[in-house]
Amino acid sequence: MKCDAIYCFDRASVLFAFYPKGCDGPRIVGEIAEDALRDFFGAEGGGDSLVEACIDHFDPIEEAALEHYRHDPRKPVTLTVSSFESSFATHP
C-alpha cells in the first residue's frame, strides 16, 4: 500500500496515514518521532529524508501503528523509539 506522509517540523515527527480495516475502512493518522526514524530506519537528513525513511520502511511502521491502534483505538497512534526497541534488539 502507498504511504502518505508529511514532515511536521514543530512536532519533530512525520505524520502518516494507515487503514486498520483495509482501504475501504477508516483512515487513521499516526505519528512517528524523528528519533525513531533516525535510529531504526536510517534517516540522516532533514524533513525529506525523514519522510523518505517512513515511506521506504512503511511495513514495520504500519505494523507497529496497527498494534498500537488495536490495543486502544481511542488513543492517538504515536510511535517513538520505544515502539521499535524490541523489534530491533540484538541477541548475543
SVG drawing of the C-alpha trace seen along z (x, -y; Angstrom):
<svg xmlns="http://www.w3.org/2000/svg" viewBox="-15 -24 41 39">
<polyline fill="none" stroke="black" stroke-width="0.4" points="0.0,0.0 1.2,-3.5 2.2,-5.6 1.0,-9.2 3.4,-11.0 4.3,-14.6 7.1,-16.0 6.0,-18.3 8.9,-20.5 7.1,-21.8 6.3,-18.3 9.7,-16.8 7.8,-13.9 6.3,-12.5 2.5,-12.1 1.4,-9.2 -1.9,-7.6 -2.9,-4.0 -6.0,-1.9 -6.6,0.6 -9.6,2.2 -8.2,2.0 -8.6,-0.6 -12.4,-0.6 -12.2,-1.3 -11.4,-4.4 -8.2,-6.4 -6.2,-6.9 -3.3,-9.4 -0.3,-8.1 2.8,-9.9 6.4,-8.7 9.1,-10.6 12.2,-11.8 14.4,-9.9 12.8,-6.6 13.2,-7.3 16.9,-8.2 17.7,-5.4 15.9,-2.5 15.2,-3.4 18.3,-5.3 17.1,-8.8 20.1,-11.1 19.0,-14.5 16.1,-16.9 12.4,-16.6 12.7,-15.0 14.9,-12.3 12.5,-11.6 9.5,-11.2 11.6,-9.0 12.6,-6.7 8.9,-6.5 7.9,-5.6 10.8,-3.2 10.1,-1.3 6.4,-1.6 5.7,2.1 7.2,2.3 6.0,-1.2 2.5,-0.3 2.7,2.9 3.7,1.0 0.9,-1.5 -1.7,1.3 -0.6,2.9 -0.8,-0.4 -4.3,-1.1 -5.7,2.3 -4.5,2.0 -6.6,-1.1 -8.3,-2.7 -9.3,-5.8 -5.7,-6.8 -3.5,-8.7 -1.1,-6.5 2.3,-7.9 5.3,-5.8 8.6,-6.5 12.0,-4.8 10.4,-2.5 7.9,-1.3 10.7,0.4 13.3,1.3 12.2,4.9 11.9,5.4 15.4,4.3 17.1,5.7 20.2,7.7 20.6,11.1 24.0,12.3"/>
</svg>
